[in-house]
Amino acid sequence: MRHVIFGGDGFVGRHLAPKLIADGEEVIVADIVKSDLTHYRKAKFVHCDVTDPAAIQALGIKPDDMVYNLSAKMLSPIQVRAKRHDFFYPVNYHGTAHIMEAMDKAGASRLVHFTTDMIYGHTVTYPMTEDHPVSPLGEYGQSKLDTEVLASDWRKRGMNISLFRPRLIIGPGRLGILEKLFKLVDMNLPVPMIGSGKNPYQFISVFDCAEAARLAWKAGVPNQAYNLGSLNPPPVRKLLGDLVKHAGSKSFLLPTPGWAVKRTLDLLDAMNMPLMDPEQYLIADEMCVLDVSKGERDLGWVPQYNDGDMLIAAYDEYRAKKDGRTVGAHQVPAE
């Protein structure tokens, strides 16, 4: 079978492609960049910009193709408020629409599509199941929610679409907002927390995301949405404290009044000087944890990596890069 991965040279795609190749599948990576990845010895790369419908049409999707949409604009780098819609929507929404339209013209009916847990907005029920109310807090989450509405429409017309809503994806090759944290730790500076740090913080490994996409294909691409997050996420205070200890840093954790920090960050955002995106800081002190049991029930998917190990592995990669060393793309599975 042929598997077409849009955004396949990106973070999740570079781990999904080798998995499919190992299963003996034919893989086509469609992306705007081609990295020096070993799996291109067996996978075909096609230059494709999802914002251009003609480029997707030229790819030549076939009726039996299994399609994955991993193309996206993320919250990093931080955008000023006025630019957010035009930054996120061309790829996240219109790109997704172009892929679905091209699939329809080709008679292809199976799609795995990644959205985000940020469609939920503020925590209403805990832990968050897939039927949690949706109310995004910004343009990124809204752009992804709008693609879920698209998916609902295409399902009514015969498509099978599995949706994945990951927490913050972490793994080799991407630091994002974590780089700011690591710099504080390296400089032995205080590490401020929004709130007391007693609430948990949940990551999801890029390796677990890739496996979820593969298992959705194996399960026949259920017309369902699935949360992706780690199991038993620790409190922010423990997560950061263990990182500081591992780094041998003299940094200390600094609890702050959550409401005051949020209002300060709101003000900076309004002044076009954002330190974080509102979608990140507005929920930073909430009990924002995804229930991932549906993925296990439907797909047999169980996350294998824990938050503490993932954060430390990311820090070690950051340090190695600063020191001019290389580290293996390995993380320790959860026990």
Protein Blocks (a to p, Z undefined) as FASTA:
>chain_A
ZZddehklmmmlmmmmmmmmmnopacddddfbdcddfklmmpccddddfklmklmmmnop
afklccddfbdcdfbdcddfklmmmmmmmmmmmmmmmmmmmmmmnopabdcddddfklnm
pafbdcddfkbccddfbfklmmmmmmmmmmmmmmmnopacddddddddddehiakjmlmm
mmmmmnopacddehjhlaccddddfklmmmmmmmmmmnopaabddddddehiacfklmmm
mmmmmnopabdcddddfklmmmmmmmmmmnopafbdfklmmmmmpccdcdfklmmmmnop
acfbdfklmmmmmmmmmmmmmnopacdddddddZZ
